Structures are given as structure tokens and as C-alpha cells.
Amino acid sequence: MLFMGQEKSSFVDYPNKICTVYFVGGCNFRCPYCHNGPLVKGEGRPITEAEAIGFLVKRKKYVDAVCISGGEPTLYEGIYDFIGKIKKEGFFVKLDTNGTNPKMVKRLLEERLVDYMAMDIKAPLVKYDEVAGVHVPIEAIQETMAYMQRRAGLDYEFRTTVCKELLTKEDILEIAKGIKGTRRYTLQNFRDGTTVLGGAGKLHPFEIDLLEEVEKEIKGFFDTLIIRK
């Protein structure tokens, strides 16, 4: 397994745990708002599996968990063996995914290799291709979502990044209604920057008052609703 980036210590990527984040390169989506543009293109400093495990073993006293993000981790068969190795070292594991590989998701969850899973819901299903920038296998998205929701004991969240050019308030409400009853839902407002895949200065975040309107309308839908403004 080869990674293209690392965040040594994160206090926000895994709820209530300190984690190290590893980023894979490459993704089967081309979401223009993605803030990991270089990773999507396969750019970054390569980190080998041996390097990653060696680092984690030395950090056991300071880190509770490992988050595997990207890019899209489930594109790589090697992710299965890597997670197995770090689980043996006693770490909690969180996986970030876009949901396009339900077969890998099921394999990891059925063997209890992932403790927390976060899936990005890009848009209402009818707008997925437009927002993701590619043709999306909607059946795979639906299968992954349904499996996560019915998986007993799984700690998970759905999350959506919002920007004015791609989603409307009505789109967000439609997404929220479709996953009503989910334990945790996070809305992340777009943040511009030089690493944005679609280019800096081209997309814009939602106004705060609009996000607050959304929050009022959907706050009772979930056990936990987080709005990152």
C-alpha cells in the first residue's frame, strides 16, 4: 500500500479520538470543490506501508486511531491488508469513502476491521454526476448507504460539502430527508484555497444565514447534526 500524504495528529477527523491521517492518491470522482486536488491527481510525497506502520508503532502513546482518507481508499485492494496490520497494533480505524465500492466496504465491516466510517453524500441522486464530475454508479452509492445504516453496532456518519455553484438549499433538504434517522450528519461549508481541484476563486461557500436556516429545518432528523460554517 502506498500513501501520498500524512497528517501526524488530528483532533477533528475521528470524533473523541486523536488520530493520524493517511491519504491515498487517486480518486474515481472529480468533484470541483475537493480541497485535496493534488491527491486526486496522484501527486504528493509517497509514503510506504512500512513507513506508515513504523511511524504508528512509535506513536502508540499519543495516537488512539488511524483515519484513512484520500482520494478514495476503497479503490485499492491493498487497503484491506494494511488495515488488518494496524488493527493488530491496537489502533481504532476510521475509513473515509465516497461509497462507490460496496464490496470492499462490506468486507471490511463484516471482518470488523473498521470502527468508524464516514461516507460523503455529494448531492441528491439525480444530481450526482453533475457534482461528482463523472458518471456515478448510483446503485453502488445506494447499496453502501443502506448497508451502513443497517449494520448493527457501526459508528458512522454521512457528510456533505456545500458550495453555491453546485447545491441549493432545496438540494440539502432533499439529501437530509433521504437519510433521516442517521446517527450523525455533517454539513461542511466549502473553503477555497490553492489546492481546490476546480481551481481557486471559482466556487463559493454558502452564506451563514442560509446554513442556519437549513439547520433549523433538519436538526431533528439526526442524533447528531454538525454544521461546519
Buried (B, 14 or more C-beta within 10 A) or exposed (E): BBBBBBEEEBEEBBBEBBBBBBBBBBBBBBBBBBBBBBBBBEEBEEBEBEEBBEBBEEBEEEBBBBBBBBBBBBBBEEBBEBBEBBBEEEBBBBBBBBBBBBEBBBBBBEEEBBBBBBBBBBBBBEBBBEBBBEEBBEEBBBBBBEBBBEBEEBBBBBBBBBBEEBBBBEBBBBBBEBBEEBBBBBBBBBEBEEBBBBEEEEBEBBEEEBBEBBBEBBEEBBEEBBBEE
